[in-house]
Amino acid sequence: MITYNDIYEAAIKERYSEQLQSLPKSFIQEVSTYLNEKKGIASKEDDVFSDVIIKTKKQLENATTLFRELMLRRRKKLLNLVLIASETGISKQDFDNLLPIEKELFEEFMKYIDVNDKKLSENLSDKK
């Protein structure tokens, strides 16, 4: 079970590291479960001014912001890996740190770069 602190720590590690950080393969599903549980607690109408509900709403807001920041940073690093891989190959360690959905995105980007490189080569050879 993931906690707010787990999301916070993952975001901080990703923020201060140049390398893509390792996350559990089920990280996104666990964050989804966590956020849905918090939404359920925050949406209770029993006592809108309850300290627990107020704290839960704030935690939900912060966790959502942290998760978005984390995924944005990871996407930037993934794009950088795509550029490097298209020119030189990719480090096995970096590829291992990709989440399954990120691996799929990486492979799609690599396909598009290959197609683009072939078109570029065809255009260059036609002009000669």
C-alpha positions as CSV (number, residue, x, y, z in Angstrom):
1,M,0.0,0.0,0.0
2,I,1.4,3.3,-1.1
3,T,1.3,6.4,1.2
4,Y,1.6,10.1,0.7
5,N,5.2,9.9,1.9
6,D,6.0,7.3,-0.7
7,I,4.8,9.6,-3.5
8,Y,6.6,12.6,-1.9
9,E,9.9,10.6,-1.7
10,A,9.6,9.4,-5.3
11,A,9.0,12.9,-6.5
12,I,12.0,14.3,-4.5
13,K,14.4,11.5,-5.7
14,E,13.3,12.1,-9.3
15,R,13.7,15.9,-8.9
16,Y,17.3,15.8,-7.6
17,S,18.6,13.0,-9.8
18,E,19.7,13.2,-13.4
19,Q,19.0,9.4,-13.9
20,L,15.6,7.9,-14.1
21,Q,14.7,6.5,-10.7
22,S,13.5,3.0,-10.1
23,L,9.8,2.7,-9.1
24,P,7.8,-0.4,-8.4
25,K,6.1,-1.7,-11.6
26,S,2.7,-1.3,-9.9
27,F,3.4,2.3,-8.8
28,I,0.8,3.9,-11.0
29,Q,-1.9,1.5,-9.9
30,E,-1.0,2.0,-6.3
31,V,-1.1,5.7,-6.6
32,S,-4.5,5.4,-8.3
33,T,-5.8,3.3,-5.4
34,Y,-4.4,5.8,-2.9
35,L,-5.9,8.8,-4.7
36,N,-9.3,7.1,-5.0
37,E,-9.4,6.3,-1.3
38,K,-8.5,9.9,-0.4
39,K,-11.2,11.2,-2.8
40,G,-13.7,8.9,-1.1
41,I,-12.8,10.3,2.3
42,A,-12.7,13.9,1.1
43,S,-16.1,13.7,-0.6
44,K,-18.0,12.7,2.6
45,E,-20.6,15.2,3.4
46,D,-21.0,14.2,7.1
47,D,-18.9,17.0,8.5
48,V,-17.5,19.3,5.9
49,F,-15.4,21.1,8.5
50,S,-14.0,18.0,10.1
51,D,-10.2,18.2,10.6
52,V,-9.8,14.8,9.1
53,I,-11.7,15.7,5.9
54,I,-9.8,19.1,5.6
55,K,-6.5,17.3,6.1
56,T,-7.4,14.6,3.6
57,K,-8.5,17.1,1.0
58,K,-5.1,19.0,1.4
59,Q,-3.2,15.7,1.2
60,L,-5.1,14.7,-1.9
61,E,-4.4,18.0,-3.6
62,N,-0.7,17.8,-2.6
63,A,-0.4,14.1,-3.7
64,T,-1.9,14.8,-7.0
65,T,0.5,17.7,-7.6
66,L,3.5,15.6,-6.6
67,F,2.4,12.8,-8.8
68,R,2.0,15.1,-11.8
69,E,5.4,16.6,-11.2
70,L,6.9,13.2,-10.9
71,M,5.5,12.0,-14.1
72,L,6.4,15.2,-16.0
73,R,10.0,14.9,-14.8
74,R,10.1,11.2,-15.8
75,R,8.6,12.1,-19.3
76,K,11.4,14.7,-19.8
77,K,14.0,12.1,-18.9
78,L,12.4,9.5,-21.2
79,L,12.5,12.0,-24.1
80,N,16.1,12.6,-23.4
81,L,16.7,8.8,-23.4
82,V,14.9,8.5,-26.7
83,L,17.3,11.1,-28.2
84,I,20.4,9.4,-26.8
85,A,19.2,5.9,-27.8
86,S,18.4,7.1,-31.3
87,E,22.1,8.1,-31.7
88,T,24.1,5.8,-29.5
89,G,21.9,3.1,-27.9
90,I,20.4,3.0,-24.4
91,S,21.8,2.0,-21.1
92,K,20.2,-1.2,-19.8
93,Q,19.9,0.3,-16.3
94,D,17.9,3.2,-17.6
95,F,15.6,1.0,-19.6
96,D,15.1,-1.2,-16.5
97,N,13.9,1.9,-14.6
98,L,11.1,2.6,-17.0
99,L,7.5,1.7,-15.9
100,P,5.6,-0.5,-18.3
101,I,3.6,2.4,-19.7
102,E,6.9,4.3,-20.2
103,K,8.5,1.4,-22.0
104,E,5.6,1.4,-24.4
105,L,6.0,5.1,-25.0
106,F,9.7,4.8,-25.5
107,E,9.3,2.1,-28.1
108,E,6.7,4.1,-30.0
109,F,9.0,7.1,-30.0
110,M,11.9,5.0,-31.3
111,K,9.7,3.6,-34.1
112,Y,8.8,7.2,-35.2
113,I,12.4,8.2,-35.1
114,D,13.4,5.2,-37.2
115,V,10.6,6.1,-39.8
116,N,11.7,9.7,-39.8
117,D,15.4,8.7,-40.3
118,K,14.5,6.5,-43.2
119,K,12.5,9.4,-44.8
120,L,15.4,11.7,-44.3
121,S,17.8,9.3,-45.9
122,E,15.4,8.8,-48.9
123,N,15.1,12.5,-49.3
124,L,18.9,13.0,-49.2
125,S,19.5,10.2,-51.7
126,D,16.8,11.6,-54.1
127,K,18.5,15.0,-54.1
128,K,21.9,13.5,-55.0
